[in-house]
Amino acid sequence: MYPILFRFYVPFLRSPIELRSYGLMIALGVVAGYFVSRRLAKKLGLSDDNFLDLLILLLIFCIIGAKIMYVLTNDFSFYLHNPLEIILSGGQGLSFFGIVIAAIIVGWFYAKRRKVNFWGLLDVMAGGVLIGYAIGRIGCFLNGCCVGIPTESWFAFRFNPSDFLRIPTQLFTSILALIFFFVVLKVEKTKRFYGKTAGAFLISYSIITFFVEFWRDITNKLLPLLSWNQVSALIMIPAVIVMMVWLSRTQPIKEPDSAVIGKLGTIIDESKSNEEEKTIEL
């Protein structure tokens, strides 16, 4: 496909400067996710500087978590005997499940430090991560990685000149993630307990992963028909449902106290001829 979008040649440099599609889309995904989550973070009283600190921590530890999870679930014996390949492979070979796990861990420590509701913080992060995931998968499509199985269908793409036509599973994932992104935003607006948005995100990602993986070209499967990610998704969905039932009882969002509302009175501003009514706190 188009792994390298632009290549700049500088006279005093031996190697050209390259702008890679995968890195660009990941960067755009991070920026989009940041602005979405930053807007939601104001509900928790987090300033822009506070949330920027969280973003930096997430970038560092989520990359590490994604790499570790990929190594554990994709030919672990190979990486065990070739540990340098973990570093040399760079940005290739990242597991989104690893990103989710790392984000939860980082969020827990950050919430404790800032003394904010942990589940509320996960809700804030959920929408940003999902839109970032949708954009990042376009980078996979342009890079020609995470390809689907060979096919002769009209919507197939040839990701390598010497390869078969393949199903663009990256685009399927991106489209579904974008659809579920709006679903998650709707949940965030109507939620009655902390953690509901995060739960909706985890269920959404599990559904996307389970169905799209059937069309991905995966050689290392846990079961004859299911990959590691699919098995993880099947475990995650019921676990998240149980978690959401528990959160609905333990993490309710408290409405304004009726006693406080009762302190509001109505007076008439006599300085105006139209007797405009104003509400003040008595």
Secondary structure, DSSP 8 states (H G I E B T S, - for coil): --SEEEEE--TT-SS-EEEEHHHHHHHHHHHHHHHHHHHHHGGGT--HHHHHHHHHHHHHHHHHHHHHHHHHHS-HHHHHH-THHHHHTTTSS--HHHHHHHHHHHHHHHHHHHT--HHHHHHHHHHHHHHHHHHHHHHHHHHT-S-B-B---TT-B-SSTTS--B--HHHHHHHHHHHHHHHHHHHHHH-SBTTHHHHHHHHHHHHHHHHHGGGB--S--SSSS--HHHHHHHHHHHHHHHHHHHHHHHSB-----HHHHHTEEEEE-TTSTT--EEEEE-
